[in-house]
């Protein structure tokens, strides 16, 4: 069952055949939520290309555009979109975009309850596939529009406990997993979905780690949806 937060509609995790698995690319928001049963995340992980990690040379956040660009043109920036999606008891300031308060009832990474207050937030919006990791596994060769899309795709974004998230850095599944073991299958399935959608590769150690986690949940669904893989032309990145 896909979990709903704050009354928002979360991406539909689609049941896919074990062979010919494909991540559907659709419009609209969607993020990696807790799921159980039904789909072949393991098969999708097995289909990811394996290569060595490229040098980090040339990476900067600006290569992925201005932070939290409104690529879906709903007049709210991406950060606030994800806060509205993932928090409960949301309050706004100056309209219905800027989230001033909310409750992360169960942080997916730690399992803790976290209160969000604008300006002194204990909540991060995490890129499930870190942008630096993406850069080293294919994104450095993309056109800017695709990098901007990845940085703002709800499929790759999740509201989480800031202190736990800071320990992740740009780690992949081989070097970092959520401390909350109950969320690891969903987390790894989300990384697989994002890497498959955008054509990113994985290292041999990363694929092994993904498969080890997914072996504990062989029926794990593969999240789908999110935004298109190219941002509108009006957005620019270095």
C-alpha positions in Angstrom: 0.0 0.0 0.0 1.4 3.4 -0.9 1.4 5.7 2.1 -0.2 9.1 1.9 1.2 12.1 3.9 -0.5 15.4 4.7 -3.4 14.6 2.3 -1.1 14.9 -0.7 -1.3 12.3 -3.5 1.9 10.3 -3.6 3.3 8.7 -6.8 1.7 5.4 -7.8 4.0 2.5 -7.5 3.1 0.4 -10.4 3.1 -3.4 -10.6 5.5 -4.5 -13.4 6.4 -7.9 -14.9 9.7 -9.4 -13.7 10.9 -9.3 -17.3 10.9 -6.2 -19.4 10.7 -4.0 -16.3 10.5 -0.3 -17.2 10.1 2.8 -15.1 7.2 4.9 -16.3 7.9 8.5 -17.0 4.9 10.7 -16.2 4.0 14.2 -15.2 3.1 15.1 -11.7 4.7 14.7 -8.3 5.7 11.5 -6.6 8.3 10.4 -4.1 9.7 7.2 -2.6 7.1 6.1 -0.1 6.9 2.9 2.1 5.5 0.1 0.0 5.0 -3.6 0.4 4.6 -6.4 -2.1 4.0 -6.7 -5.8 6.8 -5.5 -8.0 10.3 -6.4 -9.3 12.7 -3.8 -7.8 15.3 -6.6 -7.8 14.9 -7.2 -11.5 15.3 -3.5 -12.2 18.4 -3.4 -10.1 19.9 -6.2 -12.1 19.3 -4.3 -15.3 21.4 -1.3 -14.3 24.7 -0.8 -16.1 27.8 -1.4 -14.1 30.8 0.9 -14.5 33.5 2.5 -12.3 32.9 5.8 -10.5 34.1 8.7 -12.7 36.1 11.5 -11.1 34.2 14.2 -9.2 36.2 16.8 -11.2 33.9 19.6 -12.4 31.1 18.9 -10.0 29.2 21.8 -8.3 25.6 22.2 -7.2 25.2 24.9 -9.9 25.7 22.2 -12.6 22.2 21.1 -11.6 20.6 24.6 -11.8 19.3 27.0 -9.2 18.3 25.1 -6.1 14.6 24.2 -5.9 13.6 25.6 -9.3 9.9 25.6 -10.0 10.2 23.2 -12.9 6.6 22.0 -12.7 5.4 25.7 -13.0 3.0 25.5 -10.1 4.3 28.8 -8.7 5.8 27.1 -5.6 9.5 26.1 -5.4 10.4 22.4 -5.3 11.4 22.5 -1.6 8.0 23.7 -0.5 6.3 21.3 -2.8 8.1 18.4 -1.0 7.4 19.8 2.4 3.7 20.1 1.6 3.7 16.5 0.3 5.6 14.9 3.2 4.7 16.8 6.3 1.5 16.7 8.3 -0.4 19.6 10.0 1.2 22.0 7.5 0.9 25.8 8.0 1.8 28.5 5.5 3.1 32.0 5.5 2.1 34.5 2.8 -0.2 32.3 0.8 -0.3 28.5 0.2 3.3 27.9 -1.0 5.8 28.8 1.8 5.5 26.2 4.5 6.1 27.7 7.9 5.4 24.7 10.1 4.7 21.0 9.8 5.3 17.7 11.4 7.4 14.9 9.9 5.4 12.3 11.8 7.8 9.4 11.1 11.1 10.3 9.5 11.9 7.6 7.0 15.6 7.6 7.8 15.5 7.5 11.6 11.9 6.7 12.5 11.8 9.8 14.7 9.1 12.5 14.9 10.5 15.8 13.7 9.0 19.3 13.9 9.6 21.6 11.0 9.8 25.4 11.6 10.9 27.6 8.8 14.2 29.4 9.4 15.3 26.9 12.1 14.5 23.7 10.3 15.5 20.2 11.5 14.2 18.8 8.2 16.2 18.4 5.0 14.9 17.7 1.5 17.2 14.8 0.5 18.2 13.8 -3.0 17.7 10.1 -2.7 20.3 9.7 -5.4 22.8 12.4 -4.4 23.7 14.9 -7.1 27.4 14.3 -6.7 26.9 10.6 -7.0 24.8 11.2 -10.1 27.5 13.4 -11.6 30.1 10.6 -11.1 27.8 8.0 -12.7 26.7 9.7 -15.9 25.2 13.1 -15.2 28.4 15.0 -16.1 27.7 14.1 -19.7 24.1 15.2 -19.8 22.7 18.4 -21.1 21.8 21.0 -18.4 18.0 20.4 -18.8 18.3 16.8 -17.7 20.5 17.6 -14.7 18.0 20.3 -13.6 15.1 17.8 -14.0 16.9 15.2 -11.8 17.6 17.8 -9.1 13.9 18.8 -8.9 12.2 15.4 -9.6 9.8 14.5 -6.7 10.7 10.8 -7.4 14.2 11.7 -6.1 13.2 13.9 -3.2 12.3 13.1 0.4 11.8 15.2 3.5 14.0 13.7 6.2 15.7 14.4 9.6 18.5 16.8 8.9 21.0 15.4 11.4 20.6 11.9 10.0 20.8 13.1 6.4 24.1 14.9 7.0 25.8 11.6 7.6 24.8 10.4 4.2 26.8 12.9 2.2 26.9 11.8 -1.4 27.0 8.1 -0.5 25.4 5.4 -2.6 23.9 2.1 -1.3 27.3 0.6 -0.8 28.4 3.3 1.6 25.2 4.5 3.3 21.7 3.1 4.2 19.0 4.6 6.5 19.5 3.7 10.1 15.8 2.7 10.2 16.1 -0.8 8.7 12.4 -1.0 8.0 12.8 1.7 5.3 15.9 0.3 3.6 14.0 -1.7 0.9 11.9 1.3 -0.1 15.0 3.5 -0.1 17.0 1.2 -2.3 14.0 0.6 -4.6 13.8 4.4 -5.0 17.5 4.7 -5.9 17.0 1.9 -8.4 14.0 3.7 -9.9 15.7 7.0 -10.2 18.9 5.5 -11.8 16.8 3.5 -14.2 14.6 6.5 -15.2 17.6 8.7 -15.9 20.0 6.1 -17.2 22.6 6.4 -14.5 25.0 3.6 -13.9 26.1 1.9 -10.7 29.4 0.5 -9.4 29.8 -3.2 -8.8 29.8 -2.7 -5.1 26.7 -0.5 -5.3 24.8 -3.1 -7.3 25.8 -5.8 -4.9 24.6 -3.7 -1.9 21.3 -3.0 -3.7 20.7 -6.7 -4.3 21.6 -7.6 -0.8 19.0 -5.3 0.6 16.3 -6.2 -2.0 16.9 -9.9 -1.3 15.2 -9.3 2.0 12.1 -8.1 0.3 11.8 -9.9 -3.1 8.3 -8.5 -3.8 9.4 -4.9 -3.4 7.6 -2.5 -5.8 9.5 -0.1 -8.0 8.3 3.5 -7.5 7.3 5.3 -10.7 6.2 8.7 -11.8 7.7 12.1 -10.9 8.5 14.8 -13.5 9.7 14.5 -17.1 13.5 13.9 -17.5 14.1 17.3 -19.1 13.3 20.7 -17.5 11.6 23.5 -19.4 14.0 25.5 -21.6 13.7 28.6 -19.5 15.8 27.0 -16.8 19.6 27.3 -17.0 22.5 25.6 -15.3 26.3 26.1 -15.7 
